Amino acid sequence: MDANERDVNARTVERFGFGLAALGRPGYINLGHGNDLRYRYAAESMRDHAWTVLDAAYTAGIRHVDVARSYGRAEEFVAGWLKDRAIHDMSISSKWGYTYTADWSISANVHEVKDHTLTTLQRQWAESLAKLGPWLRLYQVHSATEASGILDRVDVLDELARLRDEHAITIGLTVSGPDSRRTLERTLTIERSGSRLFSTVQATWNVLEPSLSGILRAAHAQGVRVIVKEALANGRLTDRNSDPGFSVTRAVLEREAMRLHCTLDQLALAVVLDQPWADRVLSGAATVDQISSNIESISVRLDDEARSALEDLAESPDQYWRTRSRLTWN
């Protein structure tokens, strides 16, 4: 690798962030999540495991970590790691709107409860700020949807603007579900004090669910920073997906991965990195091997043959989100 290629790869690593959805609580919907944690669910064991993977992410060059109030003890884990390692060049984003309710149990009937009211915002902001302090740079509405009514809550939007102005923090939101396009369209029109309220959007985008390409491209063009989550479709775009109904799609993925000399996860992430509007992609890795493999996607060079083949794998948004809703907490 020559000096120019090393420089290109270093800049590409800056487009990666690290999401702790799978490392802050014992239960999550990613395929094989329990195995990733080696079924060691004691809080201390999970903290140590999270710190080990965070070490690997930092060594690889990642300088952004994404957490949420509903990710169990993720905020606590990353805050402890930052202090223990005396790290100062890391930015943290967190999210409010869901409350973790599983009480450290994988078999809980309800793992998290959504509530986008002003009371929840004020409580969770105080909790996140107390844990993350100066590292907290981006604060996001967690899973904004039409059904939650968040974009119609004037008191909440006003409070977010106040937090932005008084704490010099960036305000963003994440979207989920088949109606995400409409939510994003409305997001781009919301202003406070003469400027756009939401400066970032975090959305699901991958080869199975690329339906938001147009609106994300438009948001990027308007100066909104686009963050891609679930690039691996919660493990469906990895070699862990043994669903017989996925065999045809998997065969295409395996063929292109073999031709481009990469793994399935690297191929899926390379597709996201290939999108000029994708400012950052979050790795949801839960092991050191996974984070290392994810980062190697920066070396995958897509060609037109791969782009054409992968475009044909898209599912309808309704189908994609139905399948996602059936993933089990493990």
N, C-alpha and C positions, 0 to 999 in steps of 0.2 A: 504494500500500500504506500503510495507516494505521499508527500506532504500535503498536496492539494486535496487528495481524497480523505486524508485524516482530518483536515479542516472542515470539509463538507460533512463528514460523519459527526464531528463535534457539534456543528450547528444543528444537525438533525436530532441529536440527543436532547437538545434544548426543547424540542417539540414534544418530548415525552414528559408525562407526569405519572405519579404513582398513586393509585387509589387504594384505600385501606378497607373497603367494604368487606373483604374476605378475611381480614386479619384482626379485626377488633371485637369479634363476637364468635361464639362457637358454632352458630348456625348460619348458613347462607345458601343461596340457590345455585351457585356454580357447580358444574359437574365435578364430582370427586373432591369436594371441599373437605369433607372429614378426613380423607386420606392425606390431603395436603397438610393438615394439622397433626397428622399421625395419631389422631383421636386423643390427643392430650389437651383437655379442655380446661384444666386448672388455670386460673387467671395469670399466675406467675409464669407458667409454661407458655401460655399464649403471648404474654408480653415479651418473653425472651425470644420466641420465634419471630414475632413482629420486628423486634430490634435487629435480628440477624438479616432478615430480608431488607429492611431499611438500610442497613449497612451496605448490602450488595447494590441496592439502587443508587445510593449516594456515590459509591465507588465507580459505578458505571457512568456517572455524570448527571443523574437526575437531580433537579433542584426544586421540584414542586411536588407536594403531597396533598392529596384530596381526602378529606374525612367528612363526617357528619355526626350530628347528635345521636342519630339512630344506629350508628355503627358500634354499638356496645361501648367498649372502652377505648375506641380508636384514638380519640382526642387525647386521652390520658396517656396511652402508649407512645404516641408520637411526641407529645410534650416531654415525657420522661426521657425519651431517646435524644431529643434535641439538647436537653440540659446535660445529660450524662456525657454526650459526645462533644459538648461545647460547640455546637454548629450554629453559625450565624448567617450563612448564605443560602438559606432554604426558605421558600415562601409556602404558606399553608392556606388552603381554602377549606372552608367548612360550610355546612348546610343546616338549615333549620326547617321545621315543618313536620317531621316525624319524631315521635318519642319511642325509644326502645322499651319494649314491654315483655321481652321473653325471659327476663330474670335469669340469664345465663343458661337457658335450657334449649336444646335442639328440638325437643318435642312440644314446645309451647304451641298453643292453639293460635295465638296472635303474636307475631314477632315485633311489630311496630304499628303505631297508630298515627294517622295523618291528621293534622289540625293546623290550618293556616290563619289562625286568629291572632290578633294583636297581643293577647296575653302570652301565647306560646312564643311568638317572636321575641318579646321582651325577656322572657325567662331564658330561652335558649341562647340568645345573644350574650346575656350575662354569663351563662355557663361556659360558652365557647371562649369568650374573651378572658375569663379567669384562668382557663387552662392553657390557651395558646398565645395570649399576650401579643408581643411584638411580631411574632411570626405570622399572625393572622392577617392576610392581605386581601382575600376575596371571600365575601359572604354571600351565599346563594339560597334562594328559595328552593326547597327540595321537592322535586317532582310537581311543578306547576301544571295544572290541568284546568280545563273549563269547569269540570265538576267541582273542583275544590273552591272555586270562586275567588281565588287569590287576586286575579287581575281586576276584580271589581271592588276590592276592599280598600277604600280610600284611606282609612286610618292606617292600614298596614303599609301601603305604598308611601304614605307621608313619613312613617317611622323609618322605613328603609332609606328614604332620602335624607332624613336627619342623621342616621348612622353614617351614611356616606360622607356627609358634609362635616360632621363633628369629629369623626374618627379617621378621616382621610382614607377610607377603605373602599375598594371596588365592590359594587353590588351586581350580582348575576342571578341566574336561575337555571334550573335543570328541568327538562321535560321528559315525559314518558308516555307511552300509549299511542294508539292509532290516530288520536286527534292532535298530535303534537304540532302539526303544521299550523293549524289555526291558532294555537297558543303562541307560537313563535311570531306569527304575523301580527298579533295584537301586541306582543312584547315590544316590537320595534317602534310602536307608536306612543308608548308611555313615556312622558317627560315629567320632570320636576325641576323647578328653578331654571327653566330654560335649556335643560340638557337631558339627554336620554338617561332614564333611571337605570336600566339594565345594560351594563357594558360588556357582559359576557353571557353566552348561552352554552349550556352543556347538554348534549343530545346523543341519543343512541344512533349510531351509524355503522353499518358493516355490510358485507357483501350480500347478506340475507335481507337486510332492511336499509336500503339506500334511498328511501322515498323522500327524505328531507334534503336531498342534495341541492335542489333549487333554492329553497328558503335559506339554507345555511350559506350558500354561495352569496345570496343577496345580503344576508346579515354581515358577512365578512366584508363585502364591498362597501357597506355603510360604516365600517369601523368597529363593528362588534366582534369581540374575540370569540372564536368558536372552539369549544373543547369537545372532543369526541369520547364518549364512554361506551362500554360494552362492545368494543371492536371485535372481541372474540365470541360475542353472543353467549356470554355466561358459560363458555366451554364448548358450545356446540360447534365452533369452528376450530376445534383441536382434535387430536387423535383419540380423545376420550369419548367422542360421540359415536357410540355403537348402535344407535337407533336404526333398526332395519329400514324404516321409512326415510332415512337420510342417506341411504347407500348410494343412490345415483348422484346426489350432490357431492358426497364425500369422494366418489370416484373422480369427479372433475377436479376437485381440490387437490387430491393426491397426484393426479397426472400433472397439473401445473406446478405443484410444489417440487415434484421430482425433476421436471424439465428445468426449473429455475434453481435447483440445488438448495432447497430450503425446507423448513418444516411447515406444517399447516398453520401454526400460530404466526410464524414469521410472514407467511404469505398474506394472511388476513390483515396483519398490521401494516404490511407494505402497501396494501390497497388504500388504507386510510392515509398513510404518509404521502401517497400519490395524489391526494386531493389538495390543490393549492389553497383552498379555503379553510382547511383544517389546521388551525393554529397550534393545537396541542391534542395529543391522544393520550388517554390514561391507560396505563398498564394495570390490570387487576391481579397481577401475579401474587401467588400465595406461598411460593418457595423460591429459594435462591436460583435453582435451575430454571424456573419459569422466567424470572426477571432477566436472567442472562440470555435466554433464548429470545425473549421479546425484543431486547435491545438489538440483537443481531439482525432484526428486520430492516435496519437502516442500510444494510449491505445488499438487500434484495433489489434487483433492477427489473421492474415490470416491463413487459413489452406489449405491443398491440394485440398479440395473440392471447396473452394472459388476460388483458383487460376485456377483450371480447368474450372470452370463455366465462369469466367470472360475472360479467354483467347479466348473463342468462340465469344466474342462480338466485336472483331476487325473488323473495316471497311477497305476497300482498301484506300490507301493514296489519290487517286484521288477522291473517294467518300467523304472522310472526309473533304478535303479542298474545295470541291464544296459546301458542306453543310455550312461550316464555312463562305465562301464568300457570302452566302445568308443571314447571320445574319444582322439585321438592327441596325443602330446606334440609340440609345434611351437614 
